[in-house]
Amino acid sequence: MFFLYGLVGYAVALKFKIKNNLDLRNIKFVLPSEWMKDKLMESGLRIDSKNLVVIENPINNLFFTEKKINCNRKKYNINEDDFVCIFVSYWLKNPLKDLKDVIESLEVLSRISSRKITLICVGGYFFRSFKSNLINIISTNMVLDTEKMLEILDLADLNLSFSKAESFGLNVAECMARGIPSIVYRDTPMAKILEKNNLGVVVDNKEQMLSQLLKIINAGPLFNINSGKLREYAQNTFHPKIVSKRYFDFYKFIYKL
């Protein structure tokens, strides 16, 4: 046991030594979000903030195709007037994704709202079906075919993304490109973008999540967030051509081309 504690202590001491002796001030970093930039600055590493460049990740250009006006909800046994939320995660059971809180909040919402609520869960590893007596839950394995994923996304009124294990927020960006607003937790990669540009809803906890969901379901489909504005921002930020140009300009600057 003493030997084990000794190893742990040595590992901690070594990490502390590396952290304090490693000089990264002359190294440039390209990061996918302002959130990651903030976390890197808070890490205590010797880094020059001027060398931290944020270039968001691109998303598949098929997400920018025109959204179908009449989505076939009947195909998925969803009523046309249902309030439809979508939750996407490669690992639905991961507690850092907070699906349990999402389902519980929607169940509470169903008791005080006249609209029927449907939650579409798109999951991957450790997939399992989720059931509820209060809301309609449709579970499907992770969709790898982009066109199929677009069909599923276009069923939704709102994207719920409460993951605490992201560096960028790909799902939020993809929904934005489809004109679908999102709710996210504050200390997550997409929170700054959504809040600063009025492109979504940012909450601090489960109680605020429920409060905002109630406002949204009562306010109608747009609830003060224009789908065209969402698509425009995504087009100007996450489109592969835009991201490629930003990388090209960055390398031109680095190599003084």
N, C-alpha and C positions, 0 to 999 in steps of 0.2 A: 504493500500500500504506500509506504514511504517513497518507493521508487516511482510509482505512478504519479504521486503528487510532485515529485521532483521533476519529472518529465513535463508536466503541465506548467509548473513554474518556469522551467527553462524556455518552453515555447512562448509563454507570455512575455518573458524578458527579451527574447529574440525579436518578437513582433514589435515591442516597444523600441528596441534599438534600431531596427530597420526603419520604422516610422519616423524616428527622429533624425536619422542620419541620411536617409534617402532624399536627395535634392532633385526635385522634378520641376524646378522653376524655369528651366530652359526647354522643357518638352511641351509640345502643343498637343492638346487633346481635342478630338471631335466627339461631341456627346449628342445623344438623340433628344434630349429635353433639358429645359431650364431647371427642372426638378433635380436631375442628375448632376447638373453643374453646381447647384446649391449644396447637394449632399457631398460632393467632392470637396468643396470649399470648407465644409463643416468637419471634414475627416481629420483635420490636423496635419495632413501631409504638407510638405513644403512645395506649394504650387503658386504660380503667378496667375491671377484671374484673367489677365490679358491674353493668356495662352489657352484659354478654354473657349472653344468655338461650338456653338449649338447649331447642328444641322439635323432637322427631324428626319426620321426614317421615311422612305417612300412606301406607298401602298400600291397594290395591283391596279393598273390603269382601267381594268374592267369595272372597278367600283365607281368610276366617273361616268359610266354610260347612263343614258336617260332612264329615270325611274318609271316603272309602269304605274299608270294612274289607277287602274283597277286591279289590285292584287287579288289573287284567288284564295281568299281565306277559307272558303268552303272545302277546298282540297285538304286542308289541315283541321277540319272540324272546328273552325273558329267563326263565331258570329260576326257579321259585318260591323256591328256597333260595340263589340267588345273593346275594352282598353287593353291593348296588347303590349307587354314588356318582353324584352329579350335579354338573356344572360348568357354570355359566351365565355368558356374557359376550357383550356386543354385538360384541366384536372378539376372537375366539379367538386370533388370531396375535399380539396385543399382548404383548410380553415382560413387561410389568408385571402381566399376569394370571397368569403362572407355570403355564400349562397343561403345559408341557414337564416341569417338575419333578413335577407331579401324576402324569402318565402314567408317568414313570420310577419314582416311589415305589410306585405300584400294581403295576407289573411286578415289582419286587423283592418286594413283599408276596405276589404270586401264587406265587412260588417256595417260600415258607415256610408258606403257609396251605393248608389242605385245601379251603377254600371257593372256588368260582369267583367271579371279580370282574367286574362289569360297570360301565363308566363311560359315563354319558349326557352327551354334550357338546351343549349348546344354544348356538348361536352366531349371530352377526350378520355385521357387516362383515368382508370378507376371509374368509368362511366357506370351509372346506375339510374334507374327510374326514380323520380321523386313524386310523391303523391300528396294530395291535399283534399280535404272535404269542402274547402271554402273557395278555392280558386281552381281554374282549369290549368293544369301543367302539362305541357307537351315536351317530352324529352327526346332528343335525337343525338346520335354520335356526332363527333366533330366532322364537319363537312369539308372535304378537301377540294371538291369541285367548285370553282369560284362562281359559276353561273347558278349553281344550286344554292350556294350561300347567299347570293344576291336575292334570290327568290324568297328565302326565309327571312332575311333582314327586312325586306320591303313589306313584310306583314306587320312590322312593329310600329307602335306609336312612340316608344321610348326605350332607350338602352340603359340598362343598369350595370354599372361597372364599379365595383367597390373593392377591387383587388388591391392588396398591399404588397404585391410581389411583381411589380412591373418597372421597367426602366423607360418606357415610352408611352404605352397606351394604344397599341395597334387597333384593338377593337373599337375604341372611341373614335379614332381617326377614320376607320372604315365606315362606321355609322354616320359620321359627319359628312362623308362623301355621298352618302345616300340621302342626306337631308334629315337624318334621325337624331334628335337631341339625346343627351346623356346626363345622368346623375352620377357624380363621382365623390369620393371622400377628398377632403382638403389636402392632406399630405400625400398626394399621388401625382404622377407625372403630368396628367392633362388638366389638373385643377387650375393652374395659372392661366392657361390658354382659354379655358371655358369662362372663367370669371372675368378676366380682363376684357374679353371681346363679346361678352353676353351671348355665349354660344351654348350654354348648358347650365346646370345647377350644381353647386358645390355645397356639400354638407359636412358637418364635423362628427356626427354620430348617428346611431340608429333612430333616435327620437326625431332629429331634424330630417332624416330620410323620410320618415312617415309623414311628417308635417308637409314637406315639399310634394310628396306623392299625392296627398290629398288636394293641395292647391292645383296641381297639374291636371288631375282627373276631373276637377270641377271647372277648369278654365277652358277646356276644349283642346283641339288637336295642336294648336300652335303655342299656346300659353306664353306669348311674348317672345318666342324664339322662331325666327323665320327660317324655313327649310332651305330657301334659296341662299340665304346668308351663310348657312352651314356649308352648303355645297361650294360656294364661292371661296370660303376660307380654305377648305380642304384642297380645292383645285390649285390655289396659289401657294400652298404650303407642302402638301404631301404627294403631289403628282410626280411621277418618276422624272419627267423632263425638268421640273423645277428643282428637285433635289439634286439631279445630275449636274445642273448648271451651278448650283451652289458649291458642290464639291470641286467642279472644274475651276471656278473662280478662286476657291481656297488654295488649290494646288498651284495655280498661277501666281498667287500672292506669295506662297511659301518658296517657290523656286524662281520667283522674280522673272516670269516669262513675259 
